[in-house]
Amino acid sequence: MWYAEIMTQPICPHCQQNETVVKAGFNPGGSQRFRCHNCHKYFTPQPSPRGLDPALHQQALKLYLEGTSFRAIGRLLNVHHQSVINWINVQAANLPPQVSDIATTDNIEIDELFTFIGSKKKKST
């Protein structure tokens, strides 16, 4: 009945063979590992997803757009603030370089900002 075990072996994702696939222990996460004797590579047929839920990334983005600080978002979502920064940076990199909306508008809102460039020291005479 050894042939029944061979028929249930997964197909190697590298060389697409299943005749030379054998069990090769477990991953640290507990899933079964296999090794292909044809291409000598290890693989896991159904790897577990890594990382946090993408919905959590979207929630962090919404909080950031509302003006919440990175550390406050980290505290609210129970994640490290550097993870929040990384998620925001990925979203910012995916933005288009220029807005493609060419529709005209009647009202434009801008913030008042005064910037002083120079030195406030008194000049000696």
GROMACS elastic network, one bead per residue, 0.5 to 0.9 nm:
[ bonds ]
;  ai    aj funct       b0    kb
    1     4     6  0.56136   500
    1     5     6  0.74688   500
    2     5     6  0.54570   500
    2     6     6  0.67940   500
    3     6     6  0.50697   500
    3     7     6  0.63523   500
    3     8     6  0.89004   500
    4     7     6  0.52448   500
    4     8     6  0.65957   500
    5     8     6  0.53354   500
    5     9     6  0.65271   500
    6     9     6  0.53035   500
    6    10     6  0.88109   500
    6    18     6  0.75572   500
    6    19     6  0.65028   500
    6    20     6  0.84154   500
    6    21     6  0.79580   500
    6    22     6  0.84625   500
    7    10     6  0.83220   500
    7    18     6  0.79146   500
    7    19     6  0.79948   500
    8    18     6  0.87979   500
    9    18     6  0.61595   500
    9    19     6  0.78669   500
    9    20     6  0.89722   500
    9    21     6  0.65287   500
    9    22     6  0.74513   500
    9    23     6  0.86131   500
    9    34     6  0.88842   500
   10    13     6  0.88750   500
   10    17     6  0.85183   500
   10    18     6  0.60016   500
   10    21     6  0.73015   500
   10    34     6  0.83727   500
   10    45     6  0.66511   500
   11    14     6  0.87599   500
   11    15     6  0.83318   500
   11    16     6  0.56227   500
   11    17     6  0.53943   500
   11    19     6  0.83421   500
   11    21     6  0.75037   500
   11    36     6  0.89497   500
   11    45     6  0.80531   500
   12    15     6  0.57688   500
   12    17     6  0.54321   500
   12    18     6  0.60825   500
   12    20     6  0.88400   500
   12    21     6  0.70927   500
   12    34     6  0.85316   500
   12    35     6  0.82336   500
   12    36     6  0.65096   500
   12    39     6  0.88044   500
   12    41     6  0.84943   500
   12    42     6  0.86533   500
   12    43     6  0.73679   500
   12    45     6  0.81892   500
   13    16     6  0.55102   500
   13    17     6  0.80785   500
   13    43     6  0.76627   500
   13    45     6  0.82584   500
   14    17     6  0.83180   500
   14    36     6  0.88856   500
   14    39     6  0.74855   500
   14    41     6  0.77471   500
   14    43     6  0.88285   500
   15    18     6  0.89011   500
   15    36     6  0.85425   500
   15    38     6  0.76470   500
   15    39     6  0.66202   500
   17    20     6  0.69139   500
   17    21     6  0.75976   500
   17    36     6  0.80614   500
   17    38     6  0.78051   500
   18    21     6  0.53410   500
   18    22     6  0.87999   500
   18    36     6  0.78339   500
   19    22     6  0.87127   500
   19    36     6  0.86297   500
   19    37     6  0.88721   500
   19    38     6  0.87228   500
   20    35     6  0.82305   500
   20    36     6  0.55862   500
   20    37     6  0.51877   500
   20    38     6  0.60404   500
   21    34     6  0.64953   500
   21    35     6  0.56051   500
   21    37     6  0.62378   500
   21    38     6  0.79823   500
   22    33     6  0.87801   500
   22    34     6  0.55740   500
   22    35     6  0.54786   500
   22    36     6  0.65044   500
   22    37     6  0.77139   500
   23    26     6  0.86797   500
   23    32     6  0.73655   500
   23    33     6  0.61227   500
   23    35     6  0.62817   500
   23    36     6  0.89151   500
   24    32     6  0.75600   500
   24    33     6  0.52785   500
   24    35     6  0.57775   500
   24    42     6  0.78970   500
   25    31     6  0.86884   500
   25    32     6  0.62145   500
   25    33     6  0.54784   500
   25    34     6  0.72712   500
   26    29     6  0.77459   500
   26    30     6  0.55933   500
   26    31     6  0.54959   500
   26    33     6  0.51426   500
   26    34     6  0.84864   500
   27    30     6  0.52269   500
   27    31     6  0.54315   500
   27    32     6  0.64213   500
   27    33     6  0.62391   500
   27    44     6  0.83230   500
   28    31     6  0.76242   500
   29    48     6  0.82785   500
   31    44     6  0.73650   500
   31    46     6  0.81708   500
   31    47     6  0.73771   500
   31    48     6  0.80026   500
   32    43     6  0.89392   500
   32    44     6  0.64439   500
   32    45     6  0.80784   500
   32    46     6  0.88131   500
   33    42     6  0.68592   500
   33    43     6  0.58665   500
   33    45     6  0.77118   500
   34    41     6  0.84223   500
   34    42     6  0.56189   500
   34    43     6  0.54544   500
   34    44     6  0.61742   500
   34    45     6  0.79330   500
   35    38     6  0.89279   500
   35    39     6  0.86771   500
   35    40     6  0.64974   500
   35    41     6  0.56752   500
   35    43     6  0.64280   500
   35    44     6  0.88569   500
   36    39     6  0.58086   500
   36    40     6  0.51641   500
   36    41     6  0.55617   500
   36    42     6  0.64883   500
   36    43     6  0.81797   500
   37    41     6  0.75552   500
   38    41     6  0.82507   500
   43    47     6  0.87457   500
   44    47     6  0.56299   500
   47    50     6  0.87336   500
   49    52     6  0.87990   500
   51    54     6  0.86385   500
   52    55     6  0.84790   500
   52    56     6  0.70120   500
   52    57     6  0.79210   500
   53    56     6  0.54046   500
   53    57     6  0.70158   500
   54    58     6  0.64656   500
   54    59     6  0.87195   500
   55    58     6  0.50651   500
   55    59     6  0.62052   500
   55    60     6  0.86470   500
   56    59     6  0.50139   500
   56    60     6  0.61934   500
   56    61     6  0.86143   500
   56    77     6  0.76666   500
   57    60     6  0.51387   500
   57    61     6  0.62612   500
   57    62     6  0.87733   500
   57    84     6  0.76797   500
   57    87     6  0.64168   500
   57    88     6  0.83088   500
   58    62     6  0.62376   500
   58    63     6  0.86640   500
   58    87     6  0.88465   500
   59    62     6  0.51170   500
   59    63     6  0.62657   500
   59    64     6  0.85973   500
   59    77     6  0.85886   500
   60    63     6  0.51294   500
   60    64     6  0.61169   500
   60    65     6  0.86496   500
   60    70     6  0.87093   500
   60    73     6  0.63644   500
   60    74     6  0.82921   500
   60    77     6  0.76714   500
   60    84     6  0.66796   500
   60    87     6  0.80493   500
   60    88     6  0.80185   500
   61    64     6  0.50165   500
   61    65     6  0.61813   500
   61    66     6  0.86564   500
   61    84     6  0.82510   500
   61    87     6  0.77638   500
   61    88     6  0.63784   500
   61    91     6  0.82199   500
   62    65     6  0.51188   500
   62    66     6  0.63138   500
   62    67     6  0.88942   500
   63    66     6  0.50769   500
   63    67     6  0.66195   500
   63    68     6  0.55869   500
   63    69     6  0.83029   500
   63    73     6  0.67891   500
   64    67     6  0.52046   500
   64    68     6  0.50666   500
   64    69     6  0.66332   500
   64    70     6  0.72239   500
   64    73     6  0.74616   500
   64    88     6  0.80859   500
   65    68     6  0.73414   500
   68    71     6  0.83886   500
   68    72     6  0.63861   500
   68    73     6  0.64735   500
   69    72     6  0.52080   500
   69    73     6  0.62106   500
   69    74     6  0.86213   500
   70    73     6  0.51226   500
   70    74     6  0.61700   500
   70    75     6  0.86969   500
   70    80     6  0.89871   500
   70    81     6  0.54828   500
   70    82     6  0.78192   500
   70    84     6  0.62962   500
   70    85     6  0.66112   500
   71    75     6  0.62343   500
   71    76     6  0.86437   500
   71    80     6  0.77828   500
   71    81     6  0.50093   500
   71    82     6  0.83711   500
   71    84     6  0.83160   500
   72    75     6  0.50407   500
   72    76     6  0.61171   500
   72    77     6  0.85788   500
   72    81     6  0.79323   500
   73    76     6  0.50573   500
   73    77     6  0.60253   500
   73    78     6  0.80957   500
   73    79     6  0.80768   500
   73    80     6  0.88327   500
   73    81     6  0.70700   500
   73    84     6  0.72835   500
   74    77     6  0.53383   500
   74    78     6  0.55406   500
   74    80     6  0.52815   500
   74    82     6  0.82431   500
   74    83     6  0.80314   500
   74    84     6  0.66110   500
   75    78     6  0.50689   500
   75    79     6  0.66651   500
   75    80     6  0.77143   500
   75    81     6  0.78001   500
   76    79     6  0.79972   500
   77    80     6  0.87235   500
   79    82     6  0.85224   500
   79    83     6  0.69369   500
   79    84     6  0.75770   500
   80    83     6  0.54177   500
   80    84     6  0.68652   500
   81    84     6  0.50675   500
   81    85     6  0.63808   500
   81    86     6  0.87540   500
   82    86     6  0.61815   500
   82    87     6  0.86461   500
   83    86     6  0.50519   500
   83    87     6  0.62275   500
   83    88     6  0.86793   500
   84    87     6  0.51275   500
   84    88     6  0.62445   500
   84    89     6  0.86148   500
   85    88     6  0.51892   500
   85    89     6  0.61491   500
   85    90     6  0.86973   500
   86    89     6  0.50765   500
   86    90     6  0.62515   500
   86    91     6  0.87333   500
   87    90     6  0.51982   500
   87    91     6  0.63624   500
   87    92     6  0.86714   500
   88    91     6  0.51202   500
   88    92     6  0.60935   500
   88    93     6  0.86222   500
   89    93     6  0.61212   500
   89    94     6  0.87044   500
   90    93     6  0.51572   500
   90    94     6  0.64679   500
   91    94     6  0.51968   500
   91    95     6  0.67476   500
   92    95     6  0.53895   500
   92    96     6  0.88417   500
   93    96     6  0.81476   500
   95    98     6  0.84248   500
   96    99     6  0.67273   500
   96   100     6  0.84018   500
   99   102     6  0.81296   500
  101   104     6  0.87801   500
  105   108     6  0.72381   500
  116   119     6  0.85247   500
  119   122     6  0.83737   500
